[in-house]
């Protein structure tokens, strides 16, 4: 395969973040067709989305984190965190919530939302999930997550559930350090992965992974670069659509791996979309992945 062909493929799998520090380089990469995916956010999200689509030489996949509605990433409608939906415990309300977010997200020019959160709030010392979860029961998280998934799809926005293989039972924030999930595969299969099965049955095809270590399954690699864990997501859980990394700019990943190296290792592990490190020039990650492909 030629270098030009490789660069064309790399453009389809790396995701730029809408970071003003690198905006000129972001624009240059998109204009050149070197990257064809972007996370967008901020009060002018619809204008930015339109601008990027006009800039790109081909179709552009625009993504955002709409956990609590478009307000979470833009100046849109603010909705409560998912724990409020858990308190209401209404499948109908969860569906309506998802459909409203889907409709507004599409109106803003988005294609994908990194939601719903399917983590189960089983650890009271968890510093990062808490109110982002529907609740403490796998059955409830699965039931409401499936309804919200149906709603997002009905609204025209592609849902990407998170954070595989489960971020609810850890006591460390992966934005700061690398958490360890000290659970057996059997426990994960019975509890943490149950909501994913319910959401998949409701139309979920995409999942975002977490930067965490699961020693019982892969003691050497965090989920981001673990072929074993990504293989389970595909073959055991039956997730057929794109698998996304969490941001490689998070310290849980950056403290253990060079983030540009992690980009190509995540792809080698089986990811389809890699959210490259927004704390460094994006071209570094692009070139690292191209070089890894050329090296075989």
C-alpha positions as CSV (number, residue, x, y, z in Angstrom):
1,X,0.0,0.0,0.0
2,X,1.3,3.5,-0.9
3,X,1.9,6.2,1.7
4,X,-0.8,8.2,0.1
5,X,-3.3,5.4,0.5
6,X,-2.2,4.9,4.1
7,X,-2.7,8.6,4.8
8,X,-6.2,8.4,3.4
9,X,-7.1,5.5,5.7
10,X,-5.5,7.3,8.7
11,X,-7.6,10.4,8.0
12,X,-10.8,8.3,8.6
13,X,-9.8,7.0,12.1
14,X,-8.3,10.0,14.0
15,X,-10.5,12.5,15.8
16,X,-9.4,16.1,16.3
17,X,-10.6,18.0,19.3
18,X,-11.9,21.6,18.8
19,X,-9.0,23.1,20.7
20,X,-8.4,26.8,20.0
21,X,-4.6,26.3,20.7
22,X,-4.3,24.1,17.6
23,X,-7.1,25.5,15.5
24,X,-5.0,26.7,12.6
25,X,-3.3,23.3,12.4
26,X,-6.6,21.5,12.8
27,X,-8.0,23.5,9.9
28,X,-5.0,22.8,7.8
29,X,-5.2,19.0,8.4
30,X,-8.9,19.0,7.7
31,X,-8.5,21.1,4.5
32,X,-5.8,18.7,3.3
33,X,-8.0,15.7,4.0
34,X,-5.5,14.4,6.6
35,X,-8.2,14.1,9.2
36,X,-11.9,13.6,8.5
37,X,-13.3,13.5,12.1
38,X,-13.6,16.2,14.7
39,X,-15.0,16.9,18.1
40,X,-16.7,20.2,18.3
41,X,-18.0,22.3,21.2
42,X,-18.5,25.8,22.5
43,X,-21.3,28.4,22.1
44,X,-20.8,28.6,18.3
45,X,-20.9,24.9,17.7
46,X,-23.3,25.0,14.8
47,X,-21.2,27.7,13.0
48,X,-18.0,25.7,13.7
49,X,-19.6,22.5,12.4
50,X,-20.7,24.2,9.2
51,X,-17.3,25.8,8.7
52,X,-15.5,22.5,9.1
53,X,-17.8,20.7,6.7
54,X,-17.2,23.4,4.1
55,X,-13.4,23.1,4.7
56,X,-13.2,19.3,4.3
57,X,-12.6,17.8,0.9
58,X,-15.0,14.9,1.7
59,X,-17.6,13.8,4.3
60,X,-16.7,14.9,7.9
61,X,-17.9,13.0,11.0
62,X,-18.6,15.5,13.7
63,X,-18.8,14.3,17.3
64,X,-19.5,15.8,20.7
65,X,-20.2,14.7,24.3
66,X,-23.9,15.4,25.0
67,X,-24.2,13.5,28.3
68,X,-26.6,16.1,29.6
69,X,-27.9,17.5,26.4
70,X,-26.3,19.9,24.0
71,X,-25.6,22.3,26.9
72,X,-22.8,19.8,27.8
73,X,-20.8,20.8,24.7
74,X,-22.5,23.9,23.5
75,X,-24.9,26.7,24.3
76,X,-28.0,24.5,24.0
77,X,-30.7,23.0,26.2
78,X,-29.4,22.1,29.6
79,X,-30.8,18.7,30.9
80,X,-30.1,17.1,34.3
81,X,-27.4,14.4,34.8
82,X,-28.5,10.8,34.2
83,X,-28.9,10.1,37.9
84,X,-32.0,12.3,37.7
85,X,-33.4,10.0,35.1
86,X,-32.6,7.1,37.4
87,X,-34.5,8.8,40.2
88,X,-37.5,9.2,37.9
89,X,-37.0,5.6,36.7
90,X,-39.2,6.1,33.7
91,X,-38.4,4.4,30.4
92,X,-40.7,6.8,28.6
93,X,-38.9,9.8,30.0
94,X,-35.5,8.3,29.1
95,X,-36.6,7.8,25.6
96,X,-38.0,11.4,25.3
97,X,-34.7,12.7,26.8
98,X,-32.7,10.8,24.2
99,X,-34.9,11.9,21.3
100,X,-34.7,15.5,22.3
101,X,-30.9,15.4,22.6
102,X,-30.8,13.6,19.2
103,X,-32.9,16.2,17.5
104,X,-31.0,19.1,18.9
105,X,-27.7,17.5,18.2
106,X,-28.6,17.0,14.6
107,X,-29.8,20.6,14.4
108,X,-26.4,21.7,15.6
109,X,-24.8,19.7,12.8
110,X,-23.5,16.8,14.8
111,X,-23.4,13.1,13.8
112,X,-22.3,11.3,17.0
113,X,-22.8,11.8,20.7
114,X,-20.5,10.0,23.2
115,X,-23.5,8.9,25.3
116,X,-25.3,7.3,27.1
117,X,-23.1,6.5,30.1
118,X,-23.7,2.8,31.0
119,X,-21.4,2.7,34.0
120,X,-23.0,1.4,37.2
121,X,-22.5,3.5,40.3
122,X,-21.3,0.7,42.5
123,X,-18.4,2.4,44.2
124,X,-19.2,5.3,46.6
125,X,-15.6,6.4,46.4
126,X,-15.8,6.9,42.6
127,X,-14.7,10.5,42.0
128,X,-15.8,10.8,38.3
129,X,-18.9,8.8,37.5
130,X,-21.4,9.3,40.4
131,X,-24.2,11.5,39.1
132,X,-23.3,10.7,35.5
133,X,-24.7,7.2,36.0
134,X,-28.4,6.2,36.0
135,X,-27.8,4.4,39.3
136,X,-26.5,1.5,41.3
137,X,-28.5,-1.3,39.6
138,X,-27.3,-3.0,36.4
139,X,-30.9,-3.8,35.5
140,X,-31.9,-0.1,35.9
141,X,-28.9,1.2,34.0
142,X,-29.6,-1.3,31.2
143,X,-33.3,-0.5,31.0
144,X,-32.9,3.3,31.0
145,X,-29.8,3.1,28.8
146,X,-31.6,1.1,26.2
147,X,-34.5,3.6,26.2
148,X,-32.2,6.5,25.9
149,X,-30.4,4.8,23.0
150,X,-33.6,4.3,21.2
151,X,-34.4,7.9,21.7
152,X,-31.1,9.2,20.4
153,X,-31.5,7.0,17.3
154,X,-35.0,8.3,16.8
155,X,-33.7,11.8,16.9
156,X,-31.1,11.1,14.2
157,X,-28.0,11.1,16.4
158,X,-25.6,8.1,16.5
159,X,-25.1,7.0,20.2
160,X,-21.8,5.8,21.4
161,X,-22.1,4.3,24.9
162,X,-19.4,4.4,27.5
163,X,-17.1,3.6,29.3
164,X,-16.2,0.0,28.4
165,X,-15.3,-2.3,30.2
166,X,-16.9,-0.4,33.2
167,X,-15.8,2.8,35.0
168,X,-18.3,2.6,37.9
169,X,-16.4,0.4,40.3
170,X,-13.1,2.3,40.5
171,X,-11.8,4.9,43.0
172,X,-9.6,6.9,40.7
173,X,-10.4,9.5,38.0
174,X,-8.9,8.5,34.7
175,X,-8.5,12.1,33.8
176,X,-5.8,12.2,36.6
177,X,-4.3,8.7,36.8
178,X,-4.9,5.2,35.5
179,X,-7.6,3.3,37.5
180,X,-7.5,-0.4,38.1
181,X,-10.8,-2.3,37.8
182,X,-10.2,-5.2,40.3
183,X,-13.1,-7.4,39.2
184,X,-13.2,-10.9,37.7
185,X,-14.3,-11.5,34.1
186,X,-17.3,-13.4,35.4
187,X,-18.4,-10.4,37.6
188,X,-17.9,-8.0,34.7
189,X,-19.9,-10.2,32.4
190,X,-22.8,-10.6,34.8
191,X,-22.9,-7.0,36.0
192,X,-20.9,-4.3,34.2
193,X,-21.6,-5.6,30.7
194,X,-25.3,-6.4,31.2
195,X,-26.4,-2.8,30.3
196,X,-24.4,-3.0,27.0
197,X,-26.3,-6.1,26.0
198,X,-29.6,-4.3,26.7
199,X,-28.6,-1.2,24.8
200,X,-27.3,-3.3,21.9
201,X,-30.7,-5.0,21.6
202,X,-32.2,-1.5,21.5
203,X,-30.0,-0.4,18.5
204,X,-26.6,0.4,20.0
205,X,-23.7,-0.3,17.7
206,X,-20.9,1.9,19.0
207,X,-19.0,1.9,22.3
208,X,-16.3,4.1,23.8
209,X,-13.6,2.5,25.9
210,X,-12.0,3.7,29.1
211,X,-8.4,4.2,30.2
212,X,-8.2,1.6,32.9
213,X,-6.5,-1.7,33.7
214,X,-8.4,-4.9,34.2
215,X,-5.8,-7.4,35.6
216,X,-8.1,-10.4,35.5
217,X,-8.4,-10.1,31.7
218,X,-5.2,-8.3,30.6
219,X,-2.7,-7.5,33.3
220,X,-0.3,-5.8,31.0
221,X,-2.3,-3.4,28.8
222,X,-5.0,-0.8,29.7
223,X,-8.2,-1.3,27.8
224,X,-7.2,1.5,25.3
225,X,-4.5,-0.7,23.9
226,X,-5.7,-4.2,24.8
227,X,-6.5,-6.4,21.9
228,X,-8.0,-8.9,24.4
229,X,-10.6,-6.4,25.8
230,X,-11.5,-5.0,22.4
231,X,-11.8,-8.6,21.1
232,X,-14.3,-9.3,23.9
233,X,-16.3,-6.2,23.0
234,X,-16.6,-7.4,19.4
235,X,-16.9,-11.2,19.7
236,X,-18.5,-11.6,23.2
237,X,-20.7,-8.6,23.4
238,X,-21.4,-8.4,19.6
239,X,-20.7,-4.7,19.1
240,X,-20.6,-4.4,15.4
241,X,-20.1,-0.6,14.8
242,X,-17.2,1.8,15.4
243,X,-15.3,1.5,18.7
244,X,-14.0,4.8,20.0
245,X,-11.2,5.5,22.5
246,X,-11.6,8.1,25.2
247,X,-9.5,11.1,24.8
248,X,-5.7,10.3,24.6
249,X,-5.2,13.7,26.3
250,X,-6.3,12.3,29.7
251,X,-3.6,11.8,32.2
252,X,-4.6,8.2,33.0
253,X,-3.3,7.4,29.6
254,X,-0.5,10.0,29.2
255,X,1.2,8.9,32.4
256,X,1.6,5.4,31.2
257,X,2.1,5.7,27.4
258,X,3.2,8.3,25.0
259,X,-0.1,9.5,23.5
260,X,1.1,9.5,19.9
261,X,2.3,5.9,20.3
262,X,-1.0,5.1,22.0
263,X,-2.9,6.3,19.0
264,X,-1.5,3.6,16.7
265,X,-1.5,1.0,19.4
266,X,-5.2,1.7,20.0
267,X,-5.9,1.2,16.3
268,X,-3.8,-2.0,16.4
269,X,-5.9,-3.2,19.3
270,X,-9.1,-2.9,17.3
271,X,-10.4,0.7,17.8
272,X,-12.0,2.4,14.8
273,X,-11.9,6.0,16.1
274,X,-9.1,7.5,18.2
275,X,-9.6,10.8,20.0
276,X,-6.0,12.1,19.7
277,X,-4.2,14.0,22.4
278,X,-5.5,17.6,22.3
279,X,-2.6,18.8,24.6
280,X,0.0,18.4,21.8
281,X,0.0,19.4,18.1
282,X,-2.4,17.1,16.3
283,X,0.1,16.5,13.4
284,X,2.3,14.6,15.8
285,X,-0.3,11.9,16.3
286,X,-1.1,11.8,12.6
287,X,2.5,11.2,11.7
288,X,3.0,8.6,14.4
289,X,0.2,6.5,13.1
290,X,1.3,6.9,9.5
291,X,4.9,5.9,10.5
292,X,3.6,2.9,12.4
293,X,1.6,1.7,9.3
294,X,4.6,2.2,7.0
295,X,6.7,0.2,9.4
296,X,4.1,-2.6,9.3
